[in-house]
Amino acid sequence: MPATQSKTIAIVGATGVVGRTIETVLEERGFAVDNYVPVATGRRGQKETTAFGKTWTLTAPDDVDFSGIDVAFFSAGASVSEMLVPKAVDRGCRVVDNTTAFRMDRNVPLVVPEINATRVGGDAMLVACPNCTAIVLVMSLAPLLAAVPVERVVMTSFQSVSGAGREALCELDEQIEADAGDKAPQVEVLPRQIAFNCVPVIGDALESGYTKEEEKIVEESQKILDEPELKIVPTAVRVPTRVGHAIAVNVELKEPLAPGRAIELWKSAPGVTYSDEVPTPLDAAGSDMVIAGRVRRDPTRPNAITYWVVGDNLRKGAATNSVQIAELFL
Ligand SMILES: NC(=O)c1ccc[n+]([C@@H]2O[C@H](COP(=O)([O-])OP(=O)(O)OC[C@H]3O[C@@H](n4cnc5c(N)ncnc54)[C@H](OP(=O)(O)O)[C@@H]3O)[C@@H](O)[C@H]2O)c1
């Protein structure tokens, strides 16, 4: 991995599941950090964080001076990004934003480096990192699309609880504990009980009957793949796994594509592979690879194939993709 010149970085949302994973990935990839500004409200009493071999004091969002910061990673929710990203950019700080705030802004590149790294021009100050499920989907679709045009995609995601953040993970643990103690599980963070359950509601419901998460998957995939008319029919489901999103995908192509050819395409593309052993979310957790599996012909449509794909939502779905973008900046 490329080592960089020493930099001052900030992570806004440093204590969250994505923020902590960004710290880990920066360390793993040899990103030279000589000064670190971890930003969070500290409302849970946490005052410090340890990363890059040192302990750093948390900075409150209102107190950040972005002028000396080379790159800021934002992962504290869209409202925080809407408020602070413009200030950071004004002060000459380059920003990788993990939230929904700017992803669909036509002036902001939405980047998965294996697919559209060229969108990060030399003078780019703000780049958006896509939704975690959209990243896993496009990483598996892009190699196929490069070989054969796609007619239509029907997909169902199985999204882990860490996709909803630190508090959702705590809620899962508390519900499992309540069940073991014969107590009623508390439901506060996620819309329905998640322990021992599957919940096909992620984000607000839209008038169309789809959810906000499903809309993001469609629109962001179209933007990343530069296929604004690509037809995608999504169902997004929260499942009680901790880390790693899975997607069942049915792709109808404009020409035939043999499953064996799809496997070759995945195996020769960067960041994605194919496994003959059925890949599960646990196999993807902790890895930066997106892993496809179980590819087979769709017997009901002449040019369609069906497959399964998994990826770590915190790593390639957020932190690793963000750090790759920062490497493009530098
Ligand atoms: N989880 C995923 O798989 C994933 C993937 C892609 C993108 N994202 C996006 O990344 C963002 C963070 O997600 P997450 O899962 O890491 O959530 P999380 O675990 O709940 O962490 C949120 C972080 O933001 C901080 N925060 C909250 N309000 C803040 C404020 N007003 N000012 C400054 N910091 C604030 C929190 O710290 P305090 O509470 O201590 O302030 C915490 O550090 C979200 O926008 C999410 O949509 C998440």
PDBQT file of the ligand as one rigid body, heavy atoms in Angstrom, charges set to zero:
ROOT
HETATM    1  N1  LIG A 401     -22.087   1.743   9.603  1.00  0.00    +0.000 N 
HETATM    2  C1  LIG A 401     -21.909   1.550   8.296  1.00  0.00    +0.000 C 
HETATM    3  O1  LIG A 401     -21.784   0.405   7.822  1.00  0.00    +0.000 OA
HETATM    4  C2  LIG A 401     -21.829   2.726   7.371  1.00  0.00    +0.000 A 
HETATM    5  C3  LIG A 401     -21.424   2.519   6.057  1.00  0.00    +0.000 A 
HETATM    6  C4  LIG A 401     -21.362   3.596   5.176  1.00  0.00    +0.000 A 
HETATM    7  C5  LIG A 401     -21.693   4.851   5.640  1.00  0.00    +0.000 A 
HETATM    8  N2  LIG A 401     -22.080   5.035   6.937  1.00  0.00    +0.000 N 
HETATM    9  C6  LIG A 401     -22.404   6.389   7.383  1.00  0.00    +0.000 C 
HETATM   10  O2  LIG A 401     -21.379   6.816   8.268  1.00  0.00    +0.000 OA
HETATM   11  C7  LIG A 401     -21.912   7.668   9.281  1.00  0.00    +0.000 C 
HETATM   12  C8  LIG A 401     -21.527   7.120  10.658  1.00  0.00    +0.000 C 
HETATM   13  O3  LIG A 401     -22.019   5.837  10.783  1.00  0.00    +0.000 OA
HETATM   14  P1  LIG A 401     -21.617   4.889  12.011  1.00  0.00    +0.000 P 
HETATM   15  O4  LIG A 401     -22.246   3.591  11.670  1.00  0.00    +0.000 OA
HETATM   16  O5  LIG A 401     -20.175   4.970  12.325  1.00  0.00    +0.000 OA
HETATM   17  O6  LIG A 401     -22.459   5.549  13.226  1.00  0.00    +0.000 OA
HETATM   18  P2  LIG A 401     -22.163   5.499  14.788  1.00  0.00    +0.000 P 
HETATM   19  O7  LIG A 401     -21.476   4.247  15.164  1.00  0.00    +0.000 OA
HETATM   20  O8  LIG A 401     -23.467   5.817  15.426  1.00  0.00    +0.000 OA
HETATM   21  O9  LIG A 401     -21.146   6.711  15.007  1.00  0.00    +0.000 OA
HETATM   22  C9  LIG A 401     -21.518   8.042  14.846  1.00  0.00    +0.000 C 
HETATM   23  C10 LIG A 401     -20.341   8.916  15.218  1.00  0.00    +0.000 C 
HETATM   24  O10 LIG A 401     -20.690  10.280  15.027  1.00  0.00    +0.000 OA
HETATM   25  C11 LIG A 401     -20.470  10.996  16.254  1.00  0.00    +0.000 C 
HETATM   26  N3  LIG A 401     -21.467  12.068  16.341  1.00  0.00    +0.000 N 
HETATM   27  C12 LIG A 401     -22.789  11.964  16.477  1.00  0.00    +0.000 A 
HETATM   28  N4  LIG A 401     -23.351  13.194  16.479  1.00  0.00    +0.000 NA
HETATM   29  C13 LIG A 401     -22.338  14.068  16.315  1.00  0.00    +0.000 A 
HETATM   30  C14 LIG A 401     -22.276  15.492  16.238  1.00  0.00    +0.000 A 
HETATM   31  N5  LIG A 401     -23.365  16.251  16.317  1.00  0.00    +0.000 N 
HETATM   32  N6  LIG A 401     -21.077  16.062  16.066  1.00  0.00    +0.000 NA
HETATM   33  C15 LIG A 401     -19.942  15.287  15.972  1.00  0.00    +0.000 A 
HETATM   34  N7  LIG A 401     -19.940  13.947  16.057  1.00  0.00    +0.000 NA
HETATM   35  C16 LIG A 401     -21.141  13.355  16.224  1.00  0.00    +0.000 A 
HETATM   36  C17 LIG A 401     -20.637   9.917  17.323  1.00  0.00    +0.000 C 
HETATM   37  O11 LIG A 401     -19.965  10.247  18.529  1.00  0.00    +0.000 OA
HETATM   38  P3  LIG A 401     -20.697  10.884  19.807  1.00  0.00    +0.000 P 
HETATM   39  O12 LIG A 401     -22.043  10.244  19.902  1.00  0.00    +0.000 OA
HETATM   40  O13 LIG A 401     -19.784  10.562  20.904  1.00  0.00    +0.000 OA
HETATM   41  O14 LIG A 401     -20.752  12.310  19.484  1.00  0.00    +0.000 OA
HETATM   42  C18 LIG A 401     -19.903   8.777  16.647  1.00  0.00    +0.000 C 
HETATM   43  O15 LIG A 401     -18.511   9.000  16.732  1.00  0.00    +0.000 OA
HETATM   44  C19 LIG A 401     -23.415   7.736   9.022  1.00  0.00    +0.000 C 
HETATM   45  O16 LIG A 401     -23.690   8.894   8.282  1.00  0.00    +0.000 OA
HETATM   46  C20 LIG A 401     -23.693   6.497   8.184  1.00  0.00    +0.000 C 
HETATM   47  O17 LIG A 401     -24.793   6.666   7.330  1.00  0.00    +0.000 OA
HETATM   48  C21 LIG A 401     -22.147   4.002   7.818  1.00  0.00    +0.000 A 
ENDROOT
TORSDOF 0
